[in-house]
Structure formats: C-alpha cells, structure tokens
Amino acid sequence: MPDRLRHCVECPDCCTRYLLGFSPYRNGSYLVSLVTDSAEEYKLICSCCRPPVCSRWNWSELKTYGVSNAAYERGYGRSDEIWLLRQYPDRDTDSVNLNSFGEARRKAR
C-alpha cells in the first residue's frame, strides 16, 4: 500500500507531479487555485523551462496518486515517487479498493 494517497497535477512538459496544497514548491514552481461559479480550477506554473510552462486543470480531471514519503515532504516528485492508482470495485461489498499494482484485492475478514 502506498505511503499516502493524494490528488496531483502533472507538468505536460517535464512530467513532474505536484501535490495540491503544497504551493509554492522548493523548485520555484507554484499552483494557483481558481474558484469559479461552475467549478474549481488549478493553474500550474512549472519552472522546468524558461519561460515557465503553464497548464490548467479542472477538479474533475484530477486523479488519485500514491505518494512516497520523500515526495510528500517536497510536495512534488517523479513518476517513480508519485504513481497513478487504479480503482477496482470490490464485488463482495461494492466498495472501491485501491491497489498500486493494478490488481483487485479482497478485504481481510
């Protein structure tokens, strides 16, 4: 099981993944939350290039990631430190069971 489960945004240029709520980041990047009448949006300004790379994300586009302790402390990391989780329904209880290896797991009884 991953150390932590968090929502993240990913820079489309360098593929660094940034955890929500940790901005500004130590590498000079930052994430701005924009609340509109219809939804919550995020604007990522990544310092990987000059000028910085800018990307926008809607709340509905965010996915759940497993986050290592080291990446959590920084607030960002590479794909080997912050990995996408898959969701699979547990047939017995109709609840969702998250597994970082992409396999459905049964709950221990």
C-alpha positions in Angstrom: 0.0 0.0 0.0 1.4 3.5 -0.8 2.6 5.7 2.0 -0.1 8.4 1.2 -3.0 9.0 -1.3 -3.2 12.4 -2.8 -4.6 14.3 -5.8 -1.9 15.7 -8.1 -1.3 17.7 -11.3 1.4 16.9 -13.8 3.5 19.3 -15.8 2.9 18.5 -19.5 6.5 19.3 -20.4 8.7 17.6 -17.7 6.1 15.2 -16.2 6.9 16.3 -12.7 3.8 15.6 -10.5 2.8 18.3 -7.9 0.6 17.7 -4.8 -2.2 20.1 -4.2 -1.8 22.2 -1.1 2.0 22.4 -1.1 2.5 25.5 -3.3 4.9 27.3 -3.7 7.3 24.5 -4.3 11.0 24.5 -3.5 11.9 24.2 -7.2 10.3 27.5 -8.0 7.0 26.1 -9.4 3.6 27.0 -7.9 0.0 26.1 -8.2 -2.8 28.6 -8.1 -6.4 27.6 -7.2 -9.1 29.4 -9.2 -12.7 29.1 -7.9 -15.4 29.9 -10.5 -19.1 29.8 -10.3 -19.2 26.4 -12.0 -16.0 24.6 -10.8 -12.7 24.7 -9.1 -9.7 25.0 -11.4 -6.0 24.9 -10.9 -3.2 26.7 -12.8 0.2 25.1 -12.6 3.3 27.2 -13.4 6.2 24.8 -13.6 9.8 26.2 -13.5 11.2 23.4 -15.7 11.6 25.8 -18.7 12.2 29.5 -19.4 9.6 30.9 -19.8 7.8 28.7 -17.2 5.3 26.1 -18.5 1.7 27.0 -17.7 -1.1 24.4 -17.6 -4.8 24.4 -16.4 -6.6 21.6 -14.6 -10.3 21.2 -13.6 -11.1 19.4 -10.3 -12.8 16.7 -12.3 -9.6 15.9 -14.2 -7.6 15.2 -11.0 -6.6 11.6 -10.3 -5.6 9.8 -7.2 -1.9 9.0 -6.8 0.2 7.0 -4.3 2.9 9.3 -2.9 6.2 8.2 -1.3 7.2 9.9 2.0 10.1 11.8 0.3 7.9 13.2 -2.4 5.3 14.1 0.1 7.9 16.1 2.1 8.9 18.1 -1.0 5.4 18.4 -2.4 6.4 17.1 -5.8 8.2 14.2 -7.5 8.8 12.0 -10.5 6.6 9.2 -11.6 8.6 6.6 -9.7 7.8 8.6 -6.4 4.2 9.5 -7.3 2.4 6.8 -9.1 -1.2 6.7 -10.5 -3.5 4.4 -8.7 -6.2 2.4 -10.3 -9.7 1.8 -8.8 -11.4 -1.5 -8.9 -14.8 -2.4 -7.3 -14.8 -5.0 -4.5 -17.5 -7.4 -5.7 -18.5 -8.5 -2.2 -19.1 -5.1 -0.7 -19.4 -2.8 -3.7 -16.8 -0.5 -2.2 -13.7 0.7 -4.0 -10.3 -0.9 -3.2 -7.2 0.9 -4.4 -4.1 -1.1 -5.3 -0.9 0.4 -6.7 -0.2 -2.7 -8.7 -3.4 -2.6 -10.7 -4.8 -5.7 -9.1 -8.1 -6.0 -7.3 -7.6 -7.1 -3.6 -10.2 -8.6 -1.3 -10.6 -7.2 2.1 -9.3 -9.2 5.0 -12.1 -10.5 7.1 
